[in-house]
Amino acid sequence: MKQELASKLLRSGEISRRDFAVKTASSLLGVGLLGQSLTSKSFAAFEGSSKLKQAATAKNVIYLYMSGGQSHMDTWDPKEGVETAGPTKPIKTSADGVRISEYLPLTAQQMHHGTVINSLSSTQGAHEQGNYMMHTSYEMRGTIRHPAMGAWLNVFQGGGNSTLPNFVFIGNDSRHPGAGFFPAAQAPLFVSNPENGLKNIKNGSPEEKFQARMKLADELDKDFRSTFPHRNVKAYADMYDDAIAMMKSEDLKAFDLSEEPGELRAAYGKEAFGQGCLLARRLVERGVRFVEVSLGGWDTHNANFVAVPDRCETLDKGLATLVSDLHNRGLLEETLIVLTSEFGRTPDINQNAGRDHYPKAFSGVMFGGGVKQGFTYGKTDKEGREVVEDKVKIMDFNATIAYALGLPLDQVIYSPSKRPFTIADKGQPLTGVFA
């Protein structure tokens, strides 16, 4: 009914599409889109935001987060003939001129589908702060929590599957910023173990009895909702509606990995990360638009050359199989796979045969979703210390993801505290990585 009324108003010209968006954001999201008349303060804050627009090259994102600070020197940007290289050797890949670490032999066979970005640089050298900036484009502040990319996608575009969440996080990282200042409805569904799927999701009561209980709960809550018309109260009620819709969804089977052939499950790897990548593929197949899968264990201050090969073995199986699986199903062109971490590791090897935190230069990777195939963007010096070509700030990296999704980089949204924000701060998309 609400959608029909909105369509009639738009067709009749009684309100403009921009006015409709402003009113919708204000009433439903508890936030406001910046109107036509910019205040000087708001304009000054975001006059550097990118105004570039493009038709979306990606419909979905599978975001692979390497928690702990992945060593760029031993994965995507290996060096040779210098002391900082350590024992790690680069190998050729399926893409001419693209070389990656010997610890990623399966992924090397899929590099003709992707782009390696070897010039990321952050200002945050601590885990929590680096994680937060990578997910939000903003520095951590005690007075506000910023949304992650999946929440921005929900707010700007929505879509996807009407009965499944459009934003899912697979892993155990409790530091995820989630919906930030957006309502709780924009937060991801957290799945800690992909093999277990969703627990306690099925209704064990007869339908008639269940509906009677929900009706009674609604009656009991009615006075409270009318007395306190706050967005968090509404979000709590909406959570019940969304949960009920999901309980009845035929697409819940997406969370059941036992439907997959044993051979394919083995190819992804038996670890939670590999099975999480498989679950991510099953979810995007059913319209879930943003899925994040985390892999920890990259904080290699000690025994880097023991820990990294072990972590890479898990990563290699999951990532390489995900790329080939999506490609074989015709889904890679519309799905952007993004791999990144909060920072890199020092080129210098410490006294414990480890590498320490190094935000100055590190790497990220993108596959599918319209990016160039078999391409390297940016460059560090021969020892991996300094970015010497095409430096990429965190905001630029995130702006590139948003650009691929066709999101408005210069659209200002006010938080409930009336502070203005854009999706990637003043980040500029890397248009050169797109085909």
C-alpha positions as CSV (number, residue, x, y, z in Angstrom):
1,M,0.0,0.0,0.0
2,K,2.8,2.4,0.9
3,Q,4.7,1.6,-2.3
4,E,1.5,2.2,-4.4
5,L,1.0,5.6,-2.8
6,A,4.6,6.6,-3.3
7,S,4.4,5.6,-7.0
8,K,1.2,7.6,-7.5
9,L,2.7,10.7,-5.9
10,L,5.8,10.5,-8.0
11,R,3.9,9.9,-11.3
12,S,1.5,12.8,-10.5
13,G,4.4,15.2,-10.0
14,E,3.1,16.3,-6.6
15,I,6.6,15.7,-5.2
16,S,10.0,15.4,-6.8
17,R,12.1,12.3,-6.6
18,R,14.7,14.1,-4.5
19,D,12.0,15.5,-2.1
20,F,10.6,12.0,-1.8
21,A,14.0,10.6,-1.0
22,V,14.6,13.3,1.6
23,K,11.2,12.7,3.3
24,T,11.7,8.9,3.2
25,A,15.2,9.1,4.7
26,S,14.0,11.4,7.4
27,S,10.9,9.4,8.4
28,L,12.1,5.8,7.9
29,L,15.9,6.0,8.5
30,G,16.1,8.7,11.2
31,V,18.6,10.5,8.9
32,G,18.3,13.3,6.4
33,L,19.6,13.7,2.9
34,L,21.1,17.1,2.3
35,G,18.7,19.3,0.4
36,Q,19.2,21.6,-2.5
37,S,20.3,24.5,-0.4
38,L,23.7,23.6,1.0
39,T,24.9,25.3,4.2
40,S,28.4,26.8,3.8
41,K,29.6,24.5,6.6
42,S,28.3,21.3,4.9
43,F,29.5,22.3,1.5
44,A,33.0,23.1,2.8
45,A,33.1,19.7,4.6
46,F,32.4,17.7,1.4
47,E,33.3,19.9,-1.5
48,G,36.1,17.4,-2.4
49,S,33.8,14.4,-2.6
50,S,33.7,12.8,-6.0
51,K,30.9,13.7,-8.4
52,L,31.7,10.9,-10.7
53,K,28.8,8.7,-11.7
54,Q,28.6,5.5,-13.6
55,A,26.1,2.7,-14.4
56,A,26.8,0.0,-11.8
57,T,29.3,-2.7,-13.0
58,A,28.6,-4.8,-9.9
59,K,25.3,-5.9,-8.4
60,N,26.8,-7.7,-5.4
61,V,29.9,-7.6,-3.2
62,I,31.7,-10.4,-1.5
63,Y,34.1,-8.7,0.9
64,L,36.9,-10.8,2.2
65,Y,38.5,-9.2,5.2
66,M,42.0,-10.4,6.4
67,S,41.8,-9.5,10.1
68,G,45.0,-8.7,11.9
69,G,47.1,-7.0,9.2
70,Q,48.0,-9.1,6.2
71,S,51.7,-9.0,5.1
72,H,51.7,-7.5,1.6
73,M,55.3,-8.6,1.2
74,D,54.4,-12.3,1.5
75,T,51.1,-12.3,-0.4
76,W,50.3,-9.8,-3.2
77,D,53.5,-7.7,-3.4
78,P,56.4,-10.1,-3.0
79,K,59.9,-8.8,-3.7
80,E,63.0,-10.5,-4.9
81,G,66.7,-10.0,-4.5
82,V,66.4,-7.8,-1.4
83,E,66.7,-8.5,2.3
84,T,63.2,-7.4,3.1
85,A,61.8,-10.2,0.9
86,G,62.7,-12.9,3.4
87,P,62.3,-16.5,2.1
88,T,59.1,-15.7,0.2
89,K,59.3,-16.1,-3.5
90,P,57.1,-14.5,-6.2
91,I,55.5,-16.8,-8.8
92,K,54.0,-16.2,-12.2
93,T,50.2,-16.1,-12.6
94,S,47.6,-16.7,-15.3
95,A,47.9,-12.9,-16.1
96,D,51.0,-11.7,-18.0
97,G,53.1,-9.4,-15.8
98,V,51.2,-10.1,-12.6
99,R,53.2,-12.0,-9.9
100,I,52.1,-12.9,-6.4
101,S,53.4,-15.0,-3.6
102,E,54.3,-18.7,-3.9
103,Y,52.0,-19.3,-1.0
104,L,49.0,-18.6,-3.2
105,P,49.4,-21.1,-6.1
106,L,45.7,-21.7,-6.7
107,T,44.8,-18.0,-6.7
108,A,47.7,-17.4,-9.2
109,Q,45.7,-19.5,-11.7
110,Q,42.8,-17.1,-11.3
111,M,44.6,-13.8,-11.6
112,H,43.4,-13.3,-15.2
113,H,40.0,-12.4,-13.6
114,G,41.3,-9.7,-11.2
115,T,43.2,-6.6,-10.3
116,V,45.9,-6.3,-7.6
117,I,46.2,-2.9,-6.0
118,N,49.7,-2.6,-4.5
119,S,49.6,1.0,-3.3
120,L,47.2,1.2,-0.4
121,S,48.2,3.5,2.4
122,S,46.5,4.2,5.7
123,T,47.0,6.7,8.6
124,Q,45.9,4.1,11.2
125,G,48.5,1.7,12.6
126,A,46.5,0.0,15.4
127,H,44.1,-2.9,14.8
128,E,40.8,-1.5,16.0
129,Q,41.3,1.9,14.4
130,G,42.6,0.5,11.2
131,N,39.7,-2.0,11.0
132,Y,37.2,0.8,11.6
133,M,38.7,3.1,8.9
134,M,38.9,0.3,6.4
135,H,35.2,-0.5,6.9
136,T,33.9,3.1,7.2
137,S,36.4,5.5,5.6
138,Y,36.3,7.6,8.8
139,E,38.6,7.8,11.8
140,M,37.1,6.3,15.0
141,R,35.4,8.8,17.2
142,G,33.8,8.4,20.6
143,T,30.8,10.5,19.8
144,I,29.6,8.7,16.6
145,R,29.7,5.3,14.9
146,H,29.8,5.3,11.1
147,P,28.1,2.8,8.8
148,A,29.9,0.0,6.9
149,M,29.5,-0.2,3.2
150,G,26.8,-2.9,3.3
151,A,24.6,-0.5,5.4
152,W,25.1,2.3,2.9
153,L,24.2,0.0,0.0
154,N,21.0,-0.9,1.9
155,V,20.0,2.7,2.4
156,F,20.8,3.9,-1.1
157,Q,19.6,1.0,-3.1
158,G,18.1,-1.8,-1.0
159,G,16.8,-4.5,-3.4
160,G,18.0,-8.0,-3.3
161,N,15.9,-10.7,-1.7
162,S,12.7,-9.5,0.1
163,T,12.9,-12.2,2.8
164,L,16.6,-12.5,3.4
165,P,18.9,-9.8,4.8
166,N,20.8,-7.8,2.2
167,F,23.8,-7.6,4.4
168,V,25.5,-10.6,6.0
169,F,28.7,-10.9,8.0
170,I,30.3,-14.4,8.3
171,G,32.9,-14.7,11.0
172,N,33.7,-13.8,14.7
173,D,35.0,-10.3,14.6
174,S,33.1,-8.3,17.2
175,R,34.6,-5.0,16.1
176,H,32.5,-4.7,12.9
177,P,30.8,-1.2,12.8
178,G,27.6,-2.6,11.4
179,A,24.9,-0.1,10.7
180,G,26.7,2.8,12.4
181,F,24.3,5.7,12.8
182,F,21.7,4.1,10.6
183,P,18.8,2.2,12.2
184,A,19.4,-1.4,13.4
185,A,17.5,-2.7,10.3
186,Q,20.5,-1.8,8.2
187,A,22.9,-3.9,10.3
188,P,24.3,-7.2,9.0
189,L,23.0,-10.6,10.0
190,F,25.9,-12.1,11.9
191,V,26.7,-15.8,11.1
192,S,29.5,-17.0,13.3
193,N,29.8,-20.5,11.9
194,P,28.8,-21.1,8.2
195,E,28.5,-24.9,8.8
196,N,25.8,-24.4,11.5
197,G,23.7,-22.0,9.3
198,L,21.0,-20.1,11.3
199,K,20.1,-21.6,14.6
200,N,16.5,-21.6,16.1
201,I,15.0,-20.0,13.0
202,K,12.1,-22.4,12.5
203,N,8.8,-21.9,14.3
204,G,8.1,-24.9,16.6
205,S,4.5,-23.8,17.4
206,P,1.4,-24.4,15.2
207,E,0.8,-21.4,12.9
208,E,-2.5,-20.5,14.5
209,K,-1.0,-20.4,17.9
210,F,2.0,-18.4,16.7
211,Q,-0.1,-15.8,15.1
212,A,-2.2,-15.4,18.2
213,R,0.9,-14.8,20.2
214,M,2.2,-12.2,17.8
215,K,-1.2,-10.4,17.8
216,L,-1.1,-10.3,21.6
217,A,2.4,-9.0,21.6
218,D,1.4,-6.3,19.1
219,E,-1.5,-5.2,21.3
220,L,0.7,-5.0,24.4
221,D,3.3,-2.9,22.5
222,K,0.8,-0.5,20.8
223,D,0.6,2.0,23.7
224,F,4.4,2.0,24.1
225,R,5.0,2.7,20.4
226,S,2.5,5.6,20.3
227,T,3.9,7.1,23.4
228,F,7.5,6.8,22.2
229,P,7.6,7.3,18.4
230,H,11.4,6.9,18.3
231,R,13.3,5.3,15.4
232,N,14.8,2.7,17.7
233,V,11.4,1.6,18.9
234,K,10.3,1.3,15.3
235,A,13.4,-0.6,14.4
236,Y,12.7,-3.1,17.2
237,A,9.2,-3.7,15.8
238,D,10.6,-4.0,12.2
239,M,13.1,-6.6,13.5
240,Y,10.1,-8.8,14.4
241,D,8.6,-8.4,11.0
242,D,11.8,-9.1,9.2
243,A,12.5,-12.2,11.4
244,I,9.0,-13.6,10.7
245,A,9.5,-13.0,7.0
246,M,12.8,-14.8,7.1
247,M,11.4,-17.7,9.1
248,K,8.9,-18.3,6.3
249,S,11.3,-17.9,3.4
250,E,11.9,-20.7,1.0
251,D,15.4,-19.2,0.5
252,L,16.5,-20.2,4.0
253,K,18.0,-23.2,2.3
254,A,20.7,-20.9,1.2
255,F,22.3,-21.4,4.6
256,D,22.3,-25.2,4.3
257,L,25.7,-26.1,2.9
258,S,24.9,-29.8,2.9
259,E,23.1,-29.2,-0.4
260,E,26.5,-28.6,-2.1
261,P,28.5,-31.5,-3.6
262,G,31.1,-32.9,-1.3
263,E,33.8,-32.3,-3.9
264,L,33.0,-28.6,-4.2
265,R,32.9,-28.2,-0.4
266,A,36.3,-29.8,-0.2
267,A,37.7,-27.5,-2.9
268,Y,36.7,-24.5,-0.8
269,G,38.5,-25.9,2.2
270,K,37.2,-27.4,5.4
271,E,38.0,-24.3,7.5
272,A,35.3,-21.8,8.4
273,F,36.7,-19.3,5.9
274,G,36.4,-21.6,2.9
275,Q,32.9,-22.7,3.9
276,G,32.1,-19.0,4.5
277,C,33.1,-18.2,0.9
278,L,30.8,-21.0,-0.3
279,L,28.0,-19.6,1.8
280,A,28.6,-16.2,0.4
281,R,28.2,-17.6,-3.1
282,R,25.0,-19.3,-2.2
283,L,23.7,-16.0,-0.7
284,V,24.5,-13.8,-3.6
285,E,22.8,-16.4,-5.9
286,R,19.6,-15.7,-3.9
287,G,19.8,-11.9,-4.0
288,V,21.8,-11.0,-0.9
289,R,23.8,-8.1,-2.1
290,F,26.7,-7.6,0.4
291,V,28.4,-10.5,2.2
292,E,31.5,-10.2,4.3
293,V,33.7,-13.2,5.2
294,S,36.6,-12.7,7.7
295,L,39.8,-14.6,8.1
296,G,41.9,-13.8,11.1
297,G,45.4,-14.8,12.2
298,W,47.4,-12.2,10.2
299,D,49.0,-10.4,13.2
300,T,52.4,-12.0,12.6
301,H,54.8,-10.2,15.0
302,N,56.3,-13.6,15.6
303,A,57.2,-16.5,13.2
304,N,55.8,-14.7,10.2
305,F,57.1,-17.2,7.7
306,V,55.4,-20.1,9.6
307,A,52.1,-18.3,10.1
308,V,51.6,-16.7,6.7
309,P,52.0,-19.9,4.7
310,D,49.4,-21.5,6.9
311,R,47.0,-18.6,6.6
312,C,47.6,-18.5,2.9
313,E,46.7,-22.1,2.4
314,T,43.3,-21.5,3.9
315,L,42.9,-18.2,1.9
316,D,44.1,-19.8,-1.3
317,K,41.6,-22.6,-1.4
318,G,38.6,-20.4,-0.5
319,L,39.4,-17.4,-2.7
320,A,40.5,-19.4,-5.8
321,T,37.5,-21.7,-5.7
322,L,35.1,-18.7,-5.1
323,V,36.4,-16.9,-8.2
324,S,36.2,-20.0,-10.4
325,D,32.8,-21.0,-9.0
326,L,31.3,-17.6,-9.6
327,H,32.8,-17.5,-13.1
328,N,31.4,-21.0,-14.0
329,R,27.9,-19.9,-12.8
330,G,28.0,-16.7,-14.8
331,L,28.0,-14.6,-11.6
332,L,31.5,-13.1,-11.5
333,E,30.7,-10.3,-13.9
334,E,28.0,-8.9,-11.6
335,T,29.8,-9.8,-8.3
336,L,32.7,-7.8,-7.1
337,I,35.1,-9.8,-4.8
338,V,37.1,-7.5,-2.6
339,L,40.0,-8.6,-0.4
340,T,41.7,-6.3,2.0
341,S,43.1,-5.8,5.5
342,E,43.6,-3.0,8.0
343,F,47.2,-2.5,7.1
344,G,50.3,-4.4,5.9
345,R,53.4,-5.6,7.7
346,T,56.9,-4.1,7.9
347,P,59.4,-4.8,5.2
348,D,62.0,-5.2,7.9
349,I,61.9,-8.5,9.7
350,N,62.1,-8.2,13.5
351,Q,64.2,-10.3,15.9
352,N,61.3,-12.8,16.3
353,A,61.3,-13.6,12.6
354,G,58.1,-11.6,12.4
355,R,56.8,-8.4,10.7
356,D,55.2,-5.6,12.6
357,H,52.3,-3.2,11.8
358,Y,52.8,-1.1,8.6
359,P,50.0,1.2,7.4
360,K,52.3,3.1,5.0
361,A,52.1,0.6,2.2
362,F,50.0,-2.5,1.6
363,S,47.8,-4.3,-0.9
364,G,44.2,-5.1,-1.8
365,V,42.7,-7.2,-4.5
366,M,39.5,-7.1,-6.6
367,F,38.0,-9.7,-8.9
368,G,35.0,-9.5,-11.2
369,G,32.4,-6.8,-11.0
370,G,33.7,-4.8,-13.9
371,V,37.4,-4.5,-12.9
372,K,40.2,-5.1,-15.3
373,Q,41.4,-8.6,-15.8
374,G,45.0,-9.5,-15.1
375,F,46.0,-6.0,-14.0
376,T,48.2,-4.4,-11.4
377,Y,47.5,-0.9,-10.1
378,G,50.0,1.1,-8.1
379,K,53.5,0.2,-7.1
380,T,55.9,0.1,-4.1
381,D,59.6,0.5,-4.2
382,K,62.0,-2.4,-4.6
383,E,61.9,-3.1,-0.8
384,G,58.2,-2.6,-0.3
385,R,58.6,0.4,1.9
386,E,57.1,3.3,0.0
387,V,54.3,3.8,-2.5
388,V,56.0,5.1,-5.6
389,E,53.1,5.0,-8.0
390,D,49.4,5.8,-7.7
391,K,49.0,6.0,-4.0
392,V,45.5,4.9,-2.8
393,K,44.0,6.2,0.4
394,I,41.5,4.0,2.3
395,M,38.7,6.4,1.3
396,D,39.7,6.0,-2.4
397,F,39.6,2.2,-2.1
398,N,36.1,2.4,-0.6
399,A,34.9,5.0,-3.1
400,T,36.0,2.5,-5.8
401,I,33.7,-0.2,-4.3
402,A,30.8,2.3,-4.1
403,Y,31.5,3.5,-7.7
404,A,31.3,-0.1,-8.9
405,L,27.9,-0.4,-7.2
406,G,26.7,2.8,-8.8
407,L,26.3,4.6,-5.4
408,P,26.3,8.4,-5.2
409,L,29.7,9.4,-3.8
410,D,28.7,13.1,-3.2
411,Q,25.3,12.5,-1.6
412,V,25.4,14.0,1.9
413,I,23.4,12.3,4.6
414,Y,22.8,13.8,8.0
415,S,23.2,11.5,11.0
416,P,20.5,11.8,13.8
417,S,22.9,14.3,15.6
418,K,22.6,16.5,12.4
419,R,26.2,15.9,11.3
420,P,26.8,15.5,7.5
421,F,28.5,12.4,6.0
422,T,29.1,10.9,2.6
423,I,29.6,7.2,1.9
424,A,33.5,7.4,1.5
425,D,34.3,10.8,2.9
426,K,36.2,12.6,0.2
427,G,37.5,9.4,-1.5
428,Q,38.1,9.4,-5.3
429,P,37.3,6.2,-7.1
430,L,40.1,4.4,-9.0
431,T,38.5,4.6,-12.4
432,G,41.6,3.2,-13.9
433,V,40.9,-0.3,-12.5
434,F,37.7,-0.7,-14.5
435,A,37.7,-2.3,-17.9
